[in-house]
Amino acid sequence: MMDSVKMSRFLSYVLRHHPDSIGLALDSNGWANVDELIRLANRHGTPLTHTLLEQLVAENDKQRFAFDEAGQRIRANQGHSVEIDLALTATEPPDLLFHGTAGRFVPSIRGTGLHSGNRHHVHLSLDRQTAEKVGQRHGKPVVLTIQAGAMHEAGHAFYLSANQVWLTELVPVQWIYFPND
């Protein structure tokens, strides 16, 4: 059996980026039928069961995945590169949010701000510690402070995902405090 980290990566890959890699279809809001996911994952050599899927959803520290109310469909909470509509409602953010990145990306961010890249949104954290953990995944972490309240007042939309990650389409450089500025 796969360990939970490998299985979480598999689910992220399939539910966020490449459902077609196993022949899975997502609906327009990113939901996949649980039974179909399990059947297709097993057919493609990934041993997945209902019990394991329930465990992964419940125990994932970042709450990356969610079941619908009936428990018959599953989706990733954010981070998609495939075209879907998470049906999020614009929400007023706190005054400050944080973005974790690697130091090697800071010069580019200073020049053009934060962009979603191949995803639908820029991901922001409510606290500095979470942003630092995110930044560590990519190298030596740097935490940027985002003036989210001022951005919102200037007309930028913010969304809060089901797992408490703040999302916005882009963060222009004028709304970013860089360390040592």
N, C-alpha and C positions, 0 to 999 in steps of 0.2 A: 504494500500500500504506500502511496505517496505521502510525504510529510505535509503538514499544514501549510508551510511556507510555499512549497512547490505547487500545492493545489490552489492556494490563493493567487499565485502568479498565473497559473493556468486560467482560473476564472477571470482574472483581470484581462488577460490577453483575449479571451473569447468574448466576454461580455462588454468590454470597453473598446476593443480595437479590431478584432478579426473573427466575428461569429462565423463567417464563411469558411474558416479554416477547418471546421468540423461539420459544416453544412447546416448550422443553426440559423434560424431566422429570428430577428428581434422585431417587435412591433415599433410603431412610430415613437413611442415613449421609452424604448430601450428594454422592454420586458421580454423575457424568454420563458417558454413553457418549461417547468421544472422536469417533467417526465421526459420531454424531448432532449433537454440538455443532458440528462443522465444517460439516456440511450445513445446519443451521438458521442458523448465523451467516452463511454465504454467501447463503442465501435472503433474509435480512433486511439485506443490503447491507454486511456486515462481512467483508472478505476474509481468511479464516482457512485455514491449511493445517496439515498434520501438522508440517512442518518449523518453521513459525513458532510453533506451540504448544509444541513441544519446546524451542525457543529461549527462549520466555517463561518456562517453568517453570524451566529451568536458570539463566537469567540474572537473574531477578527478585531484587533486592537484599534484599527482605524475605521471600523464599521463601513467597509468599502461596498458591501452588498446588502440588499434588502429583499425580503419576500413581500408579495402583495398581501392584502388582508386575509385572503383565502389560503395563502401558502402554496398556490398553484403556479405562480410566476415568480421570477427572480430577475433583478437587474443590478448593475453597478450604480452607486449613488452619484458619481461624477467621474470626470476624467476621460470621457469618451473621445475617440478620434473618428468614430463612425457618426453619420448624421442621425441624430435623434433629438427629441424634444422632451426634456425632463419635466416639463410643465411646472417650472419653479415660478414663484411669485416674487416680484421685486420687493425688497425689504430694506428698511433703513439700517445701515450698518453702524457699529460703534465708531467713535471718533478716530481710533487708530486700529489698524490691523497689521499683520506681519507676513512677510514672505521670506521663506528660506531658500537660499540658492548657494551655489558654489562660488568661491572667490573668482574663479576664472571667467565667470559670466558677468561680473560687475561692470567692466568697461563697456560691454555692449548695452547693458541695461542703462548705464549713465547716458548713452547716446540716444537710445530709442524708447526707453521705458520697458515695461513688462508687457509681453504679448502672449497670447494663448498658444502660439506655435501650432502643432498639429491637433491640439485639443480645442474644445469649445470655449473654455474660460481660463483665466488666470486664477490659481488657487491661493487663498489667503487664510491665515490662521488667526484665531482670537488671541493667542498668547505667544510670547517670544520663544518659549521652550519647545512648543510644537513646531514652529517654523525652523528652529535650529535642527531638530531631528530630520525634518524634510531636507534641509540643506546638506546634511551629512551624507545623504544617499548619493550625492553627486560630487563629493570632494570636501575640501576644507569649507565648513559652513560660514556663510555671511547672512545675517538677518537684516532685512530692509524693513523700515517702518513706513507704512502706507497711511496717508492722511485720508482715510476712507470717508469720514464725515464731510470734509470739505469737498471731496470728489462728488459725493452724493448731492450736496447742495448745488454743485456746478452742473448737475444733470446726468451723471454716470449712474447706471443701474447696478445694484448689488443683489445677489441671491444667496440664500442660506440653504445648503444641501441637507439632506436627511441625516448626514453624519457630522453636521456642524462645521463644514468647511465653507468659507465665504468665497463666492465666485463673482467675477466681473469680466467683461470682455477684454479690457486692456487697462493698464495703469500708466498714464503719461508721466514722463520723468519729473515734471514739476510737482507731483504729488508724492514723491518718494524721498524719504530721509535716508541717506547712506551713512553707514558707520564712519566716524572720523570726519564728518562734515561740520 
